[in-house]
Amino acid sequence: GTYVLAYAEDQGYHPDAFLAVPEGPSRLGFEVQRRWAIDQEDFERKRYPNPMIRKTRKGIGPVEEREVLSLKMGSHIVLLEDTATTGTSLVREVDRLRELGYALDAVVVLTDRGLKRHVDGKTVEDLVRERDIPYHAMCNAYDLLDLAFRRDYPGRDRVRRIQNHYKKRGIHPLVF
């Protein structure tokens, strides 16, 4: 959580909350939000919520709590995702949060796999930027695979399979 918070601050974001995509890194979202709250000057005097996005809409209760818990409508959010592959769940949450009236300052992804979707050839970054939201990937699969293969070479056959996968669906071919 500390690294994600530092990264968001280095990018110039000062949201009201950090939220995680429900199918993904909810624990990361809680931890980043907790660390962010502790860093606030008025932490000792003010109660900071630990908001979360419900996976599915709740049919009862206060309207403002049916989809997002403990966060006022209109709040500025940095949305967190652990791994970006096709962007389906991430974009669904971006659209849902906007429809609910929240302001998305940015999307921060821990690792972007660097793939294009089968259906339209778009990347996750393309999908997010089409919605006029800044997209940030803290690292990408190309760099991680390069480091992993230098450390522990998985064998020629496995390397070829991974390279073929990135040749077909990757942003660019994977070369070692």
Disulfide bonds with the S-S distance in Angstrom:
none
